[in-house]
Amino acid sequence: MLTPDAFIAKWRRSGLKERSAAQEHFIDLCRLLGEPTPAEADPTGEWYCFERGARKDVSFALIRRFRESVAIGLAMLGFPRRR
């Protein structure tokens, strides 16, 4: 598990572009929140992986749940919640 202080320190120092850092940043968020990474949760990459094509029929409930998880993680780090 990654601590909030370690997460902030790491990403404050980072000079990577968004696309270059996206996957590692997401994995660090998983570690911070105590959630499995995509490879840990889905070793075959059938339903949870990076760079898999998105379907247009993806549930809005799933997207809303993901956004809420990210918002909770950011709130844990002291960032204000937006509505």
N, CA, C and O atoms as a GROMACS GRO file, in nm:
protein
  332
    1MET      N    1   0.085  -0.118   0.000
    1MET     CA    2   0.000   0.000   0.000
    1MET      C    3   0.089   0.123   0.000
    1MET      O    4   0.191   0.128   0.070
    2LEU      N    5   0.052   0.220  -0.076
    2LEU     CA    6   0.126   0.345  -0.090
    2LEU      C    7   0.063   0.447   0.005
    2LEU      O    8  -0.060   0.458   0.012
    3THR      N    9   0.145   0.519   0.076
    3THR     CA   10   0.091   0.621   0.167
    3THR      C   11   0.057   0.748   0.090
    3THR      O   12   0.114   0.773  -0.016
    4PRO      N   13  -0.036   0.828   0.141
    4PRO     CA   14  -0.067   0.954   0.075
    4PRO      C   15   0.056   1.044   0.060
    4PRO      O   16   0.075   1.106  -0.044
    5ASP      N   17   0.140   1.050   0.163
    5ASP     CA   18   0.259   1.134   0.155
    5ASP      C   19   0.355   1.087   0.046
    5ASP      O   20   0.412   1.168  -0.026
    6ALA      N   21   0.374   0.955   0.035
    6ALA     CA   22   0.462   0.901  -0.068
    6ALA      C   23   0.405   0.927  -0.208
    6ALA      O   24   0.480   0.959  -0.300
    7PHE      N   25   0.274   0.913  -0.222
    7PHE     CA   26   0.209   0.939  -0.351
    7PHE      C   27   0.229   1.085  -0.392
    7PHE      O   28   0.269   1.113  -0.505
    8ILE      N   29   0.202   1.176  -0.299
    8ILE     CA   30   0.216   1.319  -0.329
    8ILE      C   31   0.361   1.353  -0.362
    8ILE      O   32   0.388   1.424  -0.459
    9ALA      N   33   0.454   1.302  -0.283
    9ALA     CA   34   0.595   1.332  -0.307
    9ALA      C   35   0.639   1.282  -0.445
    9ALA      O   36   0.708   1.353  -0.518
   10LYS      N   37   0.600   1.162  -0.479
   10LYS     CA   38   0.639   1.105  -0.608
   10LYS      C   39   0.585   1.188  -0.724
   10LYS      O   40   0.660   1.222  -0.816
   11TRP      N   41   0.457   1.220  -0.720
   11TRP     CA   42   0.395   1.286  -0.834
   11TRP      C   43   0.420   1.436  -0.837
   11TRP      O   44   0.404   1.498  -0.942
   12ARG      N   45   0.457   1.494  -0.727
   12ARG     CA   46   0.496   1.634  -0.726
   12ARG      C   47   0.628   1.653  -0.800
   12ARG      O   48   0.649   1.754  -0.868
   13ARG      N   49   0.718   1.554  -0.787
   13ARG     CA   50   0.849   1.559  -0.852
   13ARG      C   51   0.841   1.525  -1.001
   13ARG      O   52   0.931   1.561  -1.077
   14SER      N   53   0.737   1.458  -1.042
   14SER     CA   54   0.730   1.406  -1.178
   14SER      C   55   0.724   1.516  -1.283
   14SER      O   56   0.651   1.614  -1.269
   15GLY      N   57   0.803   1.497  -1.386
   15GLY     CA   58   0.801   1.588  -1.499
   15GLY      C   59   0.746   1.520  -1.624
   15GLY      O   60   0.757   1.573  -1.735
   16LEU      N   61   0.686   1.403  -1.605
   16LEU     CA   62   0.633   1.326  -1.718
   16LEU      C   63   0.509   1.393  -1.777
   16LEU      O   64   0.433   1.459  -1.707
   17LYS      N   65   0.492   1.374  -1.905
   17LYS     CA   66   0.370   1.419  -1.972
   17LYS      C   67   0.256   1.326  -1.930
   17LYS      O   68   0.279   1.214  -1.886
   18GLU      N   69   0.134   1.374  -1.944
   18GLU     CA   70   0.016   1.298  -1.899
   18GLU      C   71   0.012   1.158  -1.959
   18GLU      O   72  -0.009   1.060  -1.887
   19ARG      N   73   0.032   1.147  -2.088
   19ARG     CA   74   0.023   1.015  -2.151
   19ARG      C   75   0.135   0.922  -2.105
   19ARG      O   76   0.114   0.802  -2.090
   20SER      N   77   0.253   0.977  -2.082
   20SER     CA   78   0.366   0.897  -2.037
   20SER      C   79   0.346   0.842  -1.897
   20SER      O   80   0.394   0.733  -1.864
   21ALA      N   81   0.275   0.916  -1.814
   21ALA     CA   82   0.261   0.880  -1.673
   21ALA      C   83   0.129   0.813  -1.640
   21ALA      O   84   0.112   0.763  -1.528
   22ALA      N   85   0.036   0.810  -1.731
   22ALA     CA   86  -0.101   0.770  -1.700
   22ALA      C   87  -0.112   0.632  -1.635
   22ALA      O   88  -0.179   0.617  -1.533
   23GLN      N   89  -0.047   0.531  -1.691
   23GLN     CA   90  -0.063   0.396  -1.637
   23GLN      C   91   0.002   0.383  -1.500
   23GLN      O   92  -0.056   0.324  -1.409
   24GLU      N   93   0.122   0.437  -1.485
   24GLU     CA   94   0.187   0.429  -1.354
   24GLU      C   95   0.109   0.508  -1.249
   24GLU      O   96   0.099   0.466  -1.134
   25HIS      N   97   0.056   0.622  -1.289
   25HIS     CA   98  -0.024   0.704  -1.198
   25HIS      C   99  -0.147   0.627  -1.151
   25HIS      O  100  -0.182   0.628  -1.033
   26PHE      N  101  -0.213   0.560  -1.245
   26PHE     CA  102  -0.331   0.481  -1.211
   26PHE      C  103  -0.295   0.367  -1.117
   26PHE      O  104  -0.366   0.341  -1.020
   27ILE      N  105  -0.184   0.298  -1.145
   27ILE     CA  106  -0.140   0.188  -1.058
   27ILE      C  107  -0.109   0.242  -0.918
   27ILE      O  108  -0.143   0.179  -0.818
   28ASP      N  109  -0.045   0.359  -0.910
   28ASP     CA  110  -0.018   0.418  -0.779
   28ASP      C  111  -0.148   0.454  -0.707
   28ASP      O  112  -0.157   0.438  -0.585
   29LEU      N  113  -0.248   0.502  -0.781
   29LEU     CA  114  -0.378   0.529  -0.718
   29LEU      C  115  -0.438   0.400  -0.663
   29LEU      O  116  -0.495   0.399  -0.554
   30CYS      N  117  -0.427   0.291  -0.738
   30CYS     CA  118  -0.475   0.161  -0.690
   30CYS      C  119  -0.405   0.124  -0.560
   30CYS      O  120  -0.470   0.084  -0.463
   31ARG      N  121  -0.273   0.138  -0.556
   31ARG     CA  122  -0.195   0.107  -0.436
   31ARG      C  123  -0.237   0.197  -0.319
   31ARG      O  124  -0.250   0.150  -0.206
   32LEU      N  125  -0.256   0.324  -0.348
   32LEU     CA  126  -0.296   0.420  -0.245
   32LEU      C  127  -0.431   0.383  -0.183
   32LEU      O  128  -0.449   0.392  -0.062
   33LEU      N  129  -0.524   0.341  -0.267
   33LEU     CA  130  -0.659   0.310  -0.222
   33LEU      C  131  -0.675   0.164  -0.177
   33LEU      O  132  -0.783   0.124  -0.132
   34GLY      N  133  -0.568   0.086  -0.189
   34GLY     CA  134  -0.575  -0.054  -0.149
   34GLY      C  135  -0.658  -0.139  -0.244
   34GLY      O  136  -0.717  -0.239  -0.203
   35GLU      N  137  -0.663  -0.099  -0.369
   35GLU     CA  138  -0.739  -0.172  -0.471
   35GLU      C  139  -0.643  -0.249  -0.560
   35GLU      O  140  -0.528  -0.209  -0.576
   36PRO      N  141  -0.689  -0.360  -0.620
   36PRO     CA  142  -0.602  -0.434  -0.710
   36PRO      C  143  -0.576  -0.354  -0.838
   36PRO      O  144  -0.661  -0.278  -0.884
   37THR      N  145  -0.458  -0.373  -0.894
   37THR     CA  146  -0.426  -0.312  -1.023
   37THR      C  147  -0.499  -0.390  -1.132
   37THR      O  148  -0.550  -0.499  -1.105
   38PRO      N  149  -0.504  -0.338  -1.253
   38PRO     CA  150  -0.571  -0.414  -1.359
   38PRO      C  151  -0.514  -0.555  -1.377
   38PRO      O  152  -0.591  -0.650  -1.390
   39ALA      N  153  -0.382  -0.569  -1.377
   39ALA     CA  154  -0.322  -0.702  -1.396
   39ALA      C  155  -0.349  -0.795  -1.278
   39ALA      O  156  -0.360  -0.916  -1.297
   40GLU      N  157  -0.360  -0.739  -1.158
   40GLU     CA  158  -0.391  -0.822  -1.041
   40GLU      C  159  -0.537  -0.865  -1.042
   40GLU      O  160  -0.569  -0.979  -1.008
   41ALA      N  161  -0.625  -0.774  -1.080
   41ALA     CA  162  -0.769  -0.803  -1.079
   41ALA      C  163  -0.811  -0.891  -1.197
   41ALA      O  164  -0.902  -0.972  -1.185
   42ASP      N  165  -0.744  -0.874  -1.310
   42ASP     CA  166  -0.783  -0.945  -1.432
   42ASP      C  167  -0.658  -0.988  -1.509
   42ASP      O  168  -0.621  -0.925  -1.607
   43PRO      N  169  -0.591  -1.097  -1.464
   43PRO     CA  170  -0.467  -1.140  -1.527
   43PRO      C  171  -0.477  -1.172  -1.677
   43PRO      O  172  -0.377  -1.167  -1.748
   44THR      N  173  -0.595  -1.205  -1.724
   44THR     CA  174  -0.610  -1.236  -1.867
   44THR      C  175  -0.641  -1.112  -1.950
   44THR      O  176  -0.634  -1.117  -2.073
   45GLY      N  177  -0.673  -1.001  -1.885
   45GLY     CA  178  -0.703  -0.877  -1.957
   45GLY      C  179  -0.835  -0.880  -2.031
   45GLY      O  180  -0.853  -0.806  -2.129
   46GLU      N  181  -0.927  -0.962  -1.986
   46GLU     CA  182  -1.056  -0.973  -2.055
   46GLU      C  183  -1.150  -0.857  -2.026
   46GLU      O  184  -1.229  -0.819  -2.113
   47TRP      N  185  -1.144  -0.799  -1.906
   47TRP     CA  186  -1.242  -0.696  -1.870
   47TRP      C  187  -1.181  -0.575  -1.800
   47TRP      O  188  -1.251  -0.475  -1.782
   48TYR      N  189  -1.054  -0.580  -1.758
   48TYR     CA  190  -0.994  -0.470  -1.684
   48TYR      C  191  -0.847  -0.460  -1.719
   48TYR      O  192  -0.764  -0.530  -1.660
   49CYS      N  193  -0.814  -0.375  -1.815
   49CYS     CA  194  -0.675  -0.362  -1.856
   49CYS      C  195  -0.654  -0.227  -1.923
   49CYS      O  196  -0.750  -0.156  -1.955
   50PHE      N  197  -0.530  -0.193  -1.943
   50PHE     CA  198  -0.496  -0.071  -2.014
   50PHE      C  199  -0.505  -0.095  -2.165
   50PHE      O  200  -0.485  -0.206  -2.213
   51GLU      N  201  -0.534   0.012  -2.236
   51GLU     CA  202  -0.530   0.012  -2.383
   51GLU      C  203  -0.622  -0.089  -2.450
   51GLU      O  204  -0.595  -0.134  -2.561
   52ARG      N  205  -0.727  -0.124  -2.385
   52ARG     CA  206  -0.827  -0.210  -2.449
   52ARG      C  207  -0.932  -0.119  -2.509
   52ARG      O  208  -0.971  -0.021  -2.446
   53GLY      N  209  -0.978  -0.148  -2.625
   53GLY     CA  210  -1.078  -0.064  -2.689
   53GLY      C  211  -1.204  -0.050  -2.603
   53GLY      O  212  -1.251  -0.147  -2.544
   54ALA      N  213  -1.256   0.070  -2.598
   54ALA     CA  214  -1.378   0.096  -2.520
   54ALA      C  215  -1.500   0.068  -2.606
   54ALA      O  216  -1.504   0.100  -2.724
   55ARG      N  217  -1.599   0.008  -2.544
   55ARG     CA  218  -1.726  -0.016  -2.614
   55ARG      C  219  -1.817   0.103  -2.591
   55ARG      O  220  -1.810   0.168  -2.487
   56LYS      N  221  -1.902   0.130  -2.686
   56LYS     CA  222  -1.993   0.243  -2.673
   56LYS      C  223  -2.108   0.214  -2.577
   56LYS      O  224  -2.175   0.307  -2.532
   57ASP      N  225  -2.131   0.088  -2.546
   57ASP     CA  226  -2.241   0.053  -2.457
   57ASP      C  227  -2.197   0.038  -2.311
   57ASP      O  228  -2.266  -0.023  -2.231
   58VAL      N  229  -2.081   0.097  -2.279
   58VAL     CA  230  -2.032   0.091  -2.141
   58VAL      C  231  -2.134   0.160  -2.050
   58VAL      O  232  -2.185   0.268  -2.082
   59SER      N  233  -2.162   0.097  -1.942
   59SER     CA  234  -2.262   0.148  -1.848
   59SER      C  235  -2.220   0.281  -1.787
   59SER      O  236  -2.106   0.296  -1.741
   60PHE      N  237  -2.311   0.377  -1.787
   60PHE     CA  238  -2.284   0.505  -1.722
   60PHE      C  239  -2.270   0.486  -1.572
   60PHE      O  240  -2.201   0.565  -1.506
   61ALA      N  241  -2.333   0.384  -1.517
   61ALA     CA  242  -2.318   0.356  -1.374
   61ALA      C  243  -2.174   0.316  -1.342
   61ALA      O  244  -2.121   0.354  -1.238
   62LEU      N  245  -2.111   0.240  -1.430
   62LEU     CA  246  -1.972   0.200  -1.411
   62LEU      C  247  -1.880   0.324  -1.417
   62LEU      O  248  -1.789   0.337  -1.336
   63ILE      N  249  -1.906   0.411  -1.511
   63ILE     CA  250  -1.826   0.534  -1.523
   63ILE      C  251  -1.846   0.620  -1.399
   63ILE      O  252  -1.749   0.676  -1.347
   64ARG      N  253  -1.967   0.633  -1.354
   64ARG     CA  254  -1.997   0.713  -1.234
   64ARG      C  255  -1.926   0.654  -1.112
   64ARG      O  256  -1.874   0.728  -1.029
   65ARG      N  257  -1.925   0.521  -1.101
   65ARG     CA  258  -1.858   0.454  -0.989
   65ARG      C  259  -1.707   0.480  -0.992
   65ARG      O  260  -1.646   0.505  -0.888
   66PHE      N  261  -1.648   0.474  -1.111
   66PHE     CA  262  -1.505   0.501  -1.125
   66PHE      C  263  -1.475   0.646  -1.085
   66PHE      O  264  -1.380   0.670  -1.010
   67ARG      N  265  -1.554   0.740  -1.133
   67ARG     CA  266  -1.531   0.881  -1.099
   67ARG      C  267  -1.544   0.904  -0.950
   67ARG      O  268  -1.467   0.980  -0.891
   68GLU      N  269  -1.639   0.839  -0.888
   68GLU     CA  270  -1.658   0.853  -0.744
   68GLU      C  271  -1.538   0.795  -0.668
   68GLU      O  272  -1.494   0.853  -0.569
   69SER      N  273  -1.484   0.683  -0.716
   69SER     CA  274  -1.366   0.624  -0.653
   69SER      C  275  -1.247   0.718  -0.661
   69SER      O  276  -1.173   0.735  -0.564
   70VAL      N  277  -1.229   0.780  -0.776
   70VAL     CA  278  -1.120   0.876  -0.793
   70VAL      C  279  -1.141   0.996  -0.701
   70VAL      O  280  -1.047   1.044  -0.639
   71ALA      N  281  -1.265   1.045  -0.693
   71ALA     CA  282  -1.295   1.159  -0.606
   71ALA      C  283  -1.266   1.127  -0.460
   71ALA      O  284  -1.214   1.212  -0.387
   72ILE      N  285  -1.299   1.007  -0.418
   72ILE     CA  286  -1.271   0.966  -0.279
   72ILE      C  287  -1.121   0.963  -0.256
   72ILE      O  288  -1.072   1.010  -0.153
   73GLY      N  289  -1.047   0.907  -0.352
   73GLY     CA  290  -0.901   0.902  -0.339
   73GLY      C  291  -0.841   1.041  -0.330
   73GLY      O  292  -0.751   1.066  -0.249
   74LEU      N  293  -0.889   1.132  -0.412
   74LEU     CA  294  -0.838   1.269  -0.409
   74LEU      C  295  -0.875   1.338  -0.278
   74LEU      O  296  -0.796   1.415  -0.223
   75ALA      N  297  -0.994   1.311  -0.228
   75ALA     CA  298  -1.036   1.368  -0.100
   75ALA      C  299  -0.946   1.318   0.013
   75ALA      O  300  -0.915   1.393   0.106
   76MET      N  301  -0.905   1.190   0.004
   76MET     CA  302  -0.814   1.135   0.105
   76MET      C  303  -0.681   1.210   0.105
   76MET      O  304  -0.613   1.219   0.208
   77LEU      N  305  -0.644   1.263  -0.011
   77LEU     CA  306  -0.519   1.337  -0.024
   77LEU      C  307  -0.535   1.485   0.011
   77LEU      O  308  -0.438   1.561   0.008
   78GLY      N  309  -0.657   1.525   0.043
   78GLY     CA  310  -0.680   1.663   0.084
   78GLY      C  311  -0.729   1.754  -0.026
   78GLY      O  312  -0.742   1.874  -0.004
   79PHE      N  313  -0.756   1.700  -0.145
   79PHE     CA  314  -0.810   1.782  -0.250
   79PHE      C  315  -0.960   1.800  -0.228
   79PHE      O  316  -1.029   1.706  -0.190
   80PRO      N  317  -1.012   1.921  -0.252
   80PRO     CA  318  -1.156   1.943  -0.230
   80PRO      C  319  -1.239   1.868  -0.334
   80PRO      O  320  -1.196   1.851  -0.449
   81ARG      N  321  -1.356   1.824  -0.294
   81ARG     CA  322  -1.446   1.754  -0.386
   81ARG      C  323  -1.522   1.855  -0.468
   81ARG      O  324  -1.567   1.958  -0.417
   82ARG      N  325  -1.538   1.826  -0.596
   82ARG     CA  326  -1.617   1.910  -0.683
   82ARG      C  327  -1.753   1.847  -0.704
   82ARG      O  328  -1.766   1.725  -0.703
   83ARG      N  329  -1.850   1.928  -0.724
   83ARG     CA  330  -1.985   1.878  -0.753
   83ARG      C  331  -2.029   1.928  -0.887
   83ARG      O  332  -2.140   1.898  -0.930
   0.00000   0.00000   0.00000
